[in-house]
Amino acid sequence: MNKLNILYEDNHIIVVEKEPNILSQSDITKDMDLLTMVKAYIKEKYNKPGNVYLGLVHRLDRPVGGLMVFAKTSKAAKRLSEQIKNKEFSKYYLAIIDNNIKEDNGVFKDKLKKLDNGNTIVSNDGKESILEYNVLDRKDNKTLVRINLLTGRHHQIRVQFSSRGYPLVGDQRYNKQDKKQICLYAYKICFNHPTTKKRLEFSKLPDKKGSWTLFTMSKNV
């Protein structure tokens, strides 16, 4: 089993890095998933008998790496889910985009619809999808952007950029000529602790691999 990178843990929550290409939760492939890995860690560390409760309150696409928080109690899961619903849970991403985005910052608003084949498209009968972005750097016809995801639709970041002619580097679904690892990373999450109510912030930059080596990134992003 892969060694977990745990950023924070207490009796109520655990914040863990999801490595790229690991599932957030089990699917029909039955490949290893982060939810199962964290459950196994808790079971072993605390010598817990029987099934371990662990609440999944948000997800990352399989190829995408980054930070996730899991709830260790049902009460914590309910309160974190309410924060997501009430837009009190903030999620920030770093992405490398093919082509130079002209505007240094902007807001994308679209209606997105998930199709039966697993793809997501821009459609008038879709759900409202909003993100904000800031350009951090441009190099070799590629753009490093910081994204504040305001709604959490299926493949939202990937589709909103690709539909405007700015596909993500390495996105094998929406940038099919590019067969590298997708350059999308959930580098920061902010939320209120489910019991103490204290505002928490956790961040980690993506590992310097592949196209991420093109840019120098600061922890201040």
N, C-alpha and C positions, 0 to 999 in steps of 0.2 A: 504493500500500500504506500502511496506517495506520502512523504512527510508533510504535515500541515504547517502552514505559516500562520500562526495565530497572533493577531495584533492585540486582542483584548478578550478577557473572559471574566465573568463573575457568576453569581448564582442565577442570573436572569437572562443574560445574553452572551453570545460569543461572536466575535468579529474575525473573519478568516479571509485569506486571499484565495480566490479561485484561479487556478492555473488555466491558461488557454487550452481549449479542446477537452476539458473535463466537463461533464454534464453538471448542471445545478442540482437536478434530481433525476431519478431513474426514468428511463423511457423504454420503448420497445426493443432497443438495441441491447439492453441489459449491461451496457458498459458501466464501468465504475463512475460513480457520481459523488459530488461533494457532500450532499446531505447524508448519504450512507457512511462516508468517511468520517464526518464529524461525529455522527452517532457512535461509531466504533471507538473513536478516541475517547468520548465521554464515558462509555461503558467500561473501557479498560482503565482509564485514569481513576475513576471513582468506584470501580468494582461494583457496578450496578447490576442487579439481577433482572432478568426479563427484558422487555422492550424499553428502549430509551426514548423519551419524548423530545422531539426537536422540531420547532415550528419554522417552516419556510415562508418568509414574508415577502421576498422579492427574488427575481431570477436574473441571470445573465445568459445570453445566447451561448451555445456550446463553444464556438471558437473564440469567444471574448473572455479575456482575463480581467481580474479586478477584485474589489472588496465586496464582501457580502456579510450581512449580520443575520444570525439565526437566533430564534427565541428558545430558551431552555424551559420555559413554562408556558402554559396556554394563556395565562393572563398577559404575559409579556408579548406573546404573538398577537393577541387581540389589540393591545395598545399600539404596537408598532404598525399593524395593518391600518389602524385608524389614522395614524400620522401620515401614512402614504396616501390614503383617501383624502385627507384634509390638506394635502400638500405641505406638510410640516417636515417631511423627510426629503432631504436634498441629495441628489445624485449627480456627480460631476465626472466627466469622461475626458480623456485625451484621445485624439484620433489623428492619423495622417491621411490626407486627402490627395488623390491624384488631381493635378492641375492647380494653378494659383488662384485662390479665391480673391477677388478684387477688393471687396469690402473688408475692413479690419474687424468688424463685428456686425451682428445682425440677429434677426429672429426669423425662424422658419415656422409657418403655420400651414398645415395641410389637413385634409381628411384622409385617413389611411384605413384600408380594408384588407384583412387577412383572407387569403384564398385557401381553398381546400388542398392545394398542392404545397402549402407551407410558405408560399411567397406572400409578400405584402405589397400592395399597390396604392397609388394615389387615386381616390375615387370619391365622387360626390356623395355616395351613400356610406362613406367610412366614418370613423370616429375622429374627433378633433385631436390633433397632435401638434405639440408646441415644443420647441427647443430654442435656446439662446446659444450663440457661439461667439468666441473671440479668437482672432488669429494671433498665435504666439510667435510664429516664424514661417519663413518661406525659403525653400531651397530646392534646386534641381527639379523645378516644375512640380513641387509637392508643397503642401501646406500643413503645418502643425496647428491644430485647433483645440481649444478648451470648450467643452460643451456642458451647459447646464440643462439637464433633461427635465422639462416641466410636466410632461405626461409620459407614461410608460407603455407605449404601444409596441406590438410585436415588430421587431426589426426596425424600429422607428428611426434611429440615427442613420442607419445604413440606407434606408429608402429615401429619407428626406434629402440627404446629400446626393445620392446617385441620381435622383429624379431631376436634379438641377445641373447635371453634368459634372459633379464632383464625387465620383465613387471613392469609397475607402480603399486604400492600398491593401491588397491581399484579400479583399472580399470575394470569395469564390462563388457567391450566389448573385450578387448585384454588380460585380466587376469581373465578369467571367474570364477575361483574358489574363487576369492576374492570379497566379496559382500559389502565391506566397501566403504566409500567416497574416491574418487580418490585423491591421493596426488600429485596434479599438480597445481601450482599457478603462475600466471604472476605477479611477484613482482616488476618489474621495467620496465619503458618505458622511452626512450630518443628520442627527436626529436627537430627540429627547430620550433620556434613559426612561424605560417604562415604569420604574418605581420611584427613583429619586427626582425625576423630571429635569435633571441637569442636562444642558445641551452638550452633546458629545460630537467630536469630529475626528475622523480617522482618515489618513491618507498614505499612499505608497505609489511611487512612480513605477512605470513598467520597467522590466529588466532591459538592459542595453543589448538587445538582440535584433537581428534582421534590420528592417527599415528604421527601427527606433534609434539606431546608431547614427542616423543622419542628423539628428538634432540634439543640442545640449539643453537639457531640461532642468529647471530649478524647482526645489521643493516649495517655492513661493507661488507656484502657478495657481 
